[in-house]
Amino acid sequence: MFVTDNASDFRPMYEREEIHPGLIVMPAEVAREHQQQLLAALLDWIGNAAEEAPQSAADFVVNKLVEIDNEGGCTAQDLPAG
């Protein structure tokens, strides 16, 4: 998986790939310390979502866009969609 706070550059690149290891997008407008806290929460969320699937966390994020907002809300969607 690749973690960035630059969704505008990386999302189009990942949308063109048939298979990718996953794109994790953090909010760019928060301080680095807060991003680190959000990343810890996001990794926990991925672990829980993968467990429910059931699959490994690494398998869960393949071909997915996983995002976290400033308040810690997480979402996952297929990328590329389809």
ROVEXPA-140884 format. One record per residue (C-alpha): residue number from 1; residue in one letter; y, x, z; chain. Coordinates in Angstrom, 3 decimals. Each point is the difference from the previous one (the first is absolute). Example, Ala and Ser with C-alpha at 12.3 -4.5 7.8 and 13.67 -1.06 7.14 Angstrom:
2
<1, "A", <-4.500, 12.300, 7.800>, "A">
<2, "S", <3.440, 1.370, -0.660>, "A">
END
This chain:
82
<1, "M", <0.000, 0.000, 0.000>, "A">
<2, "F", <3.562, 1.041, -0.651>, "A">
<3, "V", <2.782, -0.827, 2.482>, "A">
<4, "T", <3.629, -0.268, -1.119>, "A">
<5, "D", <3.270, -1.716, 0.759>, "A">
<6, "N", <0.879, 0.114, -3.701>, "A">
<7, "A", <-1.676, -3.087, -1.428>, "A">
<8, "S", <2.325, -0.223, -3.002>, "A">
<9, "D", <-1.335, 3.261, -1.484>, "A">
<10, "F", <-3.642, -0.148, 1.006>, "A">
<11, "R", <-0.910, -3.661, -0.449>, "A">
<12, "P", <0.459, 0.064, -3.816>, "A">
<13, "M", <-2.139, 3.138, -0.224>, "A">
<14, "Y", <-2.803, -1.547, 2.037>, "A">
<15, "E", <0.199, -3.269, -1.945>, "A">
<16, "R", <-0.992, 1.938, -3.137>, "A">
<17, "E", <-3.107, 1.531, 1.609>, "A">
<18, "E", <-3.322, -1.782, -0.327>, "A">
<19, "I", <-1.314, 1.648, 3.184>, "A">
<20, "H", <2.067, 1.660, 2.735>, "A">
<21, "P", <-0.481, 0.903, 3.688>, "A">
<22, "G", <2.581, -2.498, 1.241>, "A">
<23, "L", <3.764, -0.039, 0.390>, "A">
<24, "I", <1.467, -0.417, 3.477>, "A">
<25, "V", <3.696, -0.903, 0.082>, "A">
<26, "M", <2.170, 0.499, 3.061>, "A">
<27, "P", <3.546, -1.369, 0.407>, "A">
<28, "A", <2.532, 2.591, -1.149>, "A">
<29, "E", <2.951, -1.255, 2.010>, "A">
<30, "V", <-1.369, 0.877, 3.456>, "A">
<31, "A", <0.143, 3.277, 1.898>, "A">
<32, "R", <-2.874, 2.461, -0.401>, "A">
<33, "E", <-1.082, -0.546, 3.631>, "A">
<34, "H", <-0.283, -3.754, -0.601>, "A">
<35, "Q", <-1.919, 0.659, -3.228>, "A">
<36, "Q", <-2.515, 2.016, 2.015>, "A">
<37, "Q", <-0.457, -2.903, 2.416>, "A">
<38, "L", <-0.394, -2.407, -2.906>, "A">
<39, "L", <-2.554, 2.280, -1.647>, "A">
<40, "A", <-2.129, -0.010, 3.153>, "A">
<41, "A", <0.139, -3.808, 0.062>, "A">
<42, "L", <-0.806, -0.157, -3.709>, "A">
<43, "L", <-3.043, 2.233, 0.367>, "A">
<44, "D", <-1.262, -2.256, 2.795>, "A">
<45, "W", <0.574, -3.030, -2.227>, "A">
<46, "I", <-1.914, 1.613, -2.879>, "A">
<47, "G", <-2.873, 0.817, 2.361>, "A">
<48, "N", <-0.172, -3.603, 1.217>, "A">
<49, "A", <0.283, -1.479, -3.502>, "A">
<50, "A", <-2.739, 2.318, -1.256>, "A">
<51, "E", <-2.248, -0.949, 2.898>, "A">
<52, "E", <0.404, -3.677, -0.874>, "A">
<53, "A", <-0.844, 0.702, -3.666>, "A">
<54, "P", <-2.499, 1.729, 1.086>, "A">
<55, "Q", <0.589, 3.418, -1.552>, "A">
<56, "S", <1.400, 3.377, 0.870>, "A">
<57, "A", <3.761, 0.405, 0.255>, "A">
<58, "A", <-0.079, 2.412, -2.946>, "A">
<59, "D", <-1.818, -2.558, -2.155>, "A">
<60, "F", <2.321, -2.798, 1.127>, "A">
<61, "V", <3.134, 1.698, -1.370>, "A">
<62, "V", <-1.444, 0.948, -3.412>, "A">
<63, "N", <2.086, -1.709, -2.693>, "A">
<64, "K", <2.227, -1.650, 2.606>, "A">
<65, "L", <3.678, 0.006, 0.793>, "A">
<66, "V", <0.351, -0.145, 3.780>, "A">
<67, "E", <3.476, -0.533, 1.424>, "A">
<68, "I", <1.533, -0.180, 3.454>, "A">
<69, "D", <3.427, -1.430, 0.762>, "A">
<70, "N", <2.552, 1.111, 2.602>, "A">
<71, "E", <-1.527, -2.283, 2.650>, "A">
<72, "G", <-3.589, 1.141, -0.569>, "A">
<73, "G", <-1.193, -2.848, -2.236>, "A">
<74, "C", <-2.703, 1.217, -2.392>, "A">
<75, "T", <-1.239, -1.292, -3.346>, "A">
<76, "A", <-2.541, 1.169, -2.564>, "A">
<77, "Q", <-0.321, -1.006, -3.629>, "A">
<78, "D", <-1.944, 1.226, -2.986>, "A">
<79, "L", <1.838, 2.546, -2.140>, "A">
<80, "P", <-0.212, -0.296, -2.874>, "A">
<81, "A", <-0.162, -3.751, 0.425>, "A">
<82, "G", <-2.765, -1.497, -1.971>, "A">
END
